[in-house]
Amino acid sequence: MNWKKVGIVMGREFSIRVKKKSFLLITIFAPLLMAALIVMPTLLMVNTSGNKQDIAVLDESAFVLPYLEDTETLHFTPVVGTLDSLKLRFDELGVDGLVGISPLDSAGNLAVTSWSEKDLNVETRSYITGRVERALRDHRIQGYEIENIEAILADLNPRVPMKSFLLSQGTGEEKESIVEVNMAISYIASLLIYMFVFMFGNMVMRSVIDEKSSRIVEVIVSSVKPFELMIGKIFGVASVALTQFGIWIVLTLLLVTGGQFLVGQSLLQDMDPAQLAQIASTGGNEVMAALQTTEFGGFLDSIRQINFPYILVCFFLYFVFGYLLYAAMFAAIGSAVENEADTQMLVLPLTAPLMIGLFIMLHTFQYPDSPLSVWASIIPFTSPMVMMARIPFEGGVPLGELLASLGLLVATFLGITWISGKIYRTGILMYGKKVGFKDLWTWLKY
């Protein structure tokens, strides 16, 4: 095989795709979307904390109003009168909403009604109903006239927090684990591999179909062997994918860092000079110490303990070889047809293992050590998705299983590439015939 010609084909595939507007748009907007998903919730919390809603409350029950305490986003103002008169004077009240709390009915229940020019958000409604329910509960408890009933109820409803620790083999060293973080990483990594393998594999197939249907391939194969052309296309699209990944990682890190800076500036603006002076005098040590005692501090500790370089290296290897495995098969299918409409039946055997791997992945990130998860992470056609669902968990994948999985994936890629090359050599110049699985089998025996 002439690797110089493979490099020329690879460079052509790379240059064609990176110059497209779609490549530039996806490359730019994907990091923006990812950074927005990471930073926007915090920015929204910071920016909405100063926007209070004024709610007028007519409490006809005579015991609920003290429970409606002001929050960062809500301010409650008691009013007197009748609901009918207050509704007529709603504009004069200068509030965002009016809440009416009825007297107790014969069954000892309350009714809560609200009026507003714009819909009250779900958080506001949930807070009001929750506080009213708490007030009604306390009112009923007081009606039983049982001494120390609050202490009795609190004793009957204890909260038992649970912490999980991982023990290292041999040393017995322990560190705290938050399994939810590992589950989130495994789910995201596996889903990304599934999406990108399918997307870039289809890109290879469409490229082959376009060149075949326009008869350009007849000119190309006069100077490049069909197998070299196939390998060049596969590696060319792979280089596009890796370039896009690199740009995404750099831009996302820059955008997230900038977003965190904006969040910090917003928080500092909301502090009074005394708080700022105290933080400056301690170098922020007191703030960090306070954070470490909260659940958020424990979350940050768990994030720091994750071996991100190991996860990224495994992600890179499984993406590259998983893509190469499926791209070779997609290229063979593209060479056997003349338009995308004819690929439906032939692509089904390719998409089925991908879909099966996706479904097993949904099981694996909850049960990473089950027999189904272990075997599916070793079988080459499902291992890219399933193994990435196991790797983020501490001690989840023994080194022997990881090496066996990667070895089988590489060997299968080489075997599938050889088989796909035989189909590609015959199918790329085949016109005027609808190809089926019987024809593919015949071409393999040439």
Secondary structure, DSSP 4 states (H G I P E B T S, - for coil): --HHHHHHHHHHHHHHHHTSHHHHHHHHHHHHHHHHHHHHHHHHHHHHTT-PEEEEEEESSSSSGGG----SSEEEEE--S-HHHHHHTHHHHT-SEEEEEPPP-TTS---EEEE-SSPPPHHHHHHHHHHHHHHHHHHHHHHH--TTHHHHHHHHS------EEEE-TTT--EEEE-HHHHHHHHHHHHHHHHHHHHHHHHHHHHHHHHHHHTTHHHHHTTTS-HHHHHHHHHHHHHHHHHHHHHHHHHHHHHHHHHHHHHHHHHHHHTS-HHHHHHHHHHTTHHHHHHHHTSHHHHHHHHHHHS-HHHHHHHHHHHHHHHHHHHHHHHHHHHHH-SSGGGGHHHHHHHHHHHHHHHHHHHHHTT-TTSHHHHHHTTSTTTHHHHHHHHTTSTT-S-HHHHHHHHHHHHHHHHHHHHHHHHHHHHHTT--S----HHHHHHHHT-
